[in-house]
Amino acid sequence: MEGPAGPRARDVAARPDGRTAPAAEPARSAPQVERAAGLAVAGSRVATLAQMAPSVVAAFDASTRPGLCAVTWAVATATSAGTIVLSVVRRRPPGRRWATVDVTVAAALLVLGLLTVSAGYRTGSWIGFQGAYSLSVACALIGVRRRGAWLTLLAVLVAARAVYLLPALGSGVGFATMAGELLTLLCLAPLAWAGTGAMYRIAQDADRAREYAAHLAREEEERRARTAIHNGTALLKLLVEQAHDDPTDSRTPSQVWVQAASELNRMRAYLAGQGRRAAGRADEPQDLATLVETVAAEFADLPLDVVPDLARGVLLDDEADDVAAALRSLLINVRQHAGAARVVLHAEQLEDEDGWAVTLHDDGRGFDPSTTRLGVGVRGLVVESLAAHAITATVDSVPGLGTTATLRSVTRSRTPTPEHAVVAPAREGRP
Amino acid sequence: MSGEAGPGTPRDVGPDAADDASDVRFSLVDDATAVRESLAVLLHGLTFVSAHASLEDFLLDRPVADVVVLDLHLVNLRQPDASQGVAAIRDAVAAGYRVCVYTQEERRFVLAACLAAGATGVVSKSSSLDETRAAFLAVARGELVAPPPVTGLIEVLVRRGRVTVLNRRQREVLAGRARGLTYAELSRSLFLSESTLRGYWRDLSTVVSQHLQESSPGDIEHALGLGPGDLLDHWPTAGAARPADRSTMIGP
């Protein structure tokens, strides 16, 4: 089959731990369709030969030129055998070159049939095998995918068939019979060609979809790899820089060592192919306030105030790990670059919308967002990673004033209730 | 150091009287000798009219001061019976002084309890000298001064409808402060001048302080989703100081 074949994508399969991995055997649909079409062509030619076989002796007896008749049968058999072998070995229907040879032979057999087959046997009899043979050849053209070439070859066959039948008009073959013979070619051959083409296009679409899924899986895996190693790399950089500045200085905050060990475990877990969450936690939603407090506890060396009260009861599902990784990345950035005297990590359930927000503010040196590109960690682990969960991440900074990073997840807008109104009404007594 | 500062006198300082630091008079109550001797030197530009080891000494002296800077922990071997914690704050407030707690205490419910006892501000001893100076002056202006974790508790009270007389701008300022934003940063996002924002904060301070002082521990526990009795050891009770107040906030 001559259809355009895209680059072979490595198939992916889901593993029990939820990660994706290359499957052992690529499974593409288009080659399978090609193989099926090839077998169909081979099968139809075998069937034609089988139908011809019982009539071979009768054909020689009925022919006025038995020698030439024998040659035509031999050529037809050899050509069919060639088509069968070619289709089976190459696992697809014959291409344009062999189809041209096949059609040429079939057309020649039809013309020679004028000499070897009497008019009365040219329709409705296997003694005049040429008609049925030309039909099987026409159906074998499904491997020729260029429309022009296919039409040309089909036209040759139809013309030869017409030449084969025309002399029989009025001598046992009526016009209706002749038209029916030609229409058989003109209907079945296009039907086979179009049906095969449709199946091939469906298979190509399936392959493209599979390639796209594999592409997404690769991107997800790369993102997870970045997630696994970025924070650890940043911590190692911090430790190495300190060792470089003063190898004798042992004042590295113990929390940094603890966190480095934690990141090391995270990287080892990734390399070992373990799932992202510990066993038993995969389906458990996490409380946002608890998550924020847990992450903040890893940064005890920072002057960090945690304000999580308004986020209690906000539950995170699949996004919890990515939110935690994003917060770690942001806090490592603060540790490395901000030089802050005060850092505030605030989490809340939104007041006027269904959703939540986490704000990380530091009063450090800040930067100019218009001239400073976000680092790999913030761009990859925060913005891109959270975007996959429809969580927006923004970073606002003013040189000399500090930096504010906001993670915000809005599921849908909500009409403000009286309690959430801008100016809340006074209440009497205890609620 | 002494003076006739009757009840209410120190609070007669107008909101803007503290704009000029030299006009504001501070008095320090701290049991640590080093702090008493050094703070006035370190915070140059501020006027400390007196320094005392205990609140009892301070009240005996009654200096003319706009703000009394009060340490929370005042009991030591030399003064085992000294008043401290919320009891000391209430006594100082009852004497007519504006109180700024200056402490190493970081538990937010304890710090919130200080505001409930009448303190105008709570400032950490770990703050930089510039932050400390600015915070003391803000208290002198009548502004509520509290770290973000305490401001966050106030935000919870507002969000849950316990503190209701706040307008949109006041709520925006509160939300910003609870997130650690400075007036300069809020000014950029809200398109208001810093002095306007400070005005909103002062108005908000009055409402919040009044609410905290009038609320029972049960009210606050309910609003914050705490269990019954969780605040009992920290929160000042209404009316006269309990004997237990003398030792509250010292334990873990």
HADDOCK unambig.tbl for C-alpha pairs under 7 A between the chains (distance, minus, plus):
assign (segid A and resid 305 and name CA) (segid B and resid 148 and name CA) 6.74 0.50 0.50
assign (segid A and resid 305 and name CA) (segid B and resid 149 and name CA) 6.27 0.50 0.50
assign (segid A and resid 306 and name CA) (segid B and resid 149 and name CA) 6.34 0.50 0.50
assign (segid A and resid 307 and name CA) (segid B and resid 149 and name CA) 5.24 0.50 0.50
assign (segid A and resid 307 and name CA) (segid B and resid 152 and name CA) 5.77 0.50 0.50
assign (segid A and resid 310 and name CA) (segid B and resid 156 and name CA) 6.32 0.50 0.50
assign (segid A and resid 344 and name CA) (segid B and resid 179 and name CA) 5.98 0.50 0.50
assign (segid A and resid 344 and name CA) (segid B and resid 180 and name CA) 5.56 0.50 0.50
assign (segid A and resid 346 and name CA) (segid B and resid 179 and name CA) 5.73 0.50 0.50
assign (segid A and resid 359 and name CA) (segid B and resid 179 and name CA) 6.87 0.50 0.50
assign (segid A and resid 361 and name CA) (segid B and resid 179 and name CA) 6.73 0.50 0.50
assign (segid A and resid 361 and name CA) (segid B and resid 180 and name CA) 6.26 0.50 0.50
assign (segid A and resid 419 and name CA) (segid B and resid 161 and name CA) 6.45 0.50 0.50
assign (segid A and resid 422 and name CA) (segid B and resid 167 and name CA) 6.79 0.50 0.50
assign (segid A and resid 422 and name CA) (segid B and resid 168 and name CA) 5.19 0.50 0.50
assign (segid A and resid 423 and name CA) (segid B and resid 166 and name CA) 6.44 0.50 0.50
assign (segid A and resid 423 and name CA) (segid B and resid 167 and name CA) 5.18 0.50 0.50
assign (segid A and resid 423 and name CA) (segid B and resid 168 and name CA) 5.97 0.50 0.50
assign (segid A and resid 424 and name CA) (segid B and resid 164 and name CA) 5.68 0.50 0.50
assign (segid A and resid 425 and name CA) (segid B and resid 164 and name CA) 6.45 0.50 0.50
assign (segid A and resid 426 and name CA) (segid B and resid 164 and name CA) 5.48 0.50 0.50
assign (segid A and resid 426 and name CA) (segid B and resid 165 and name CA) 6.69 0.50 0.50
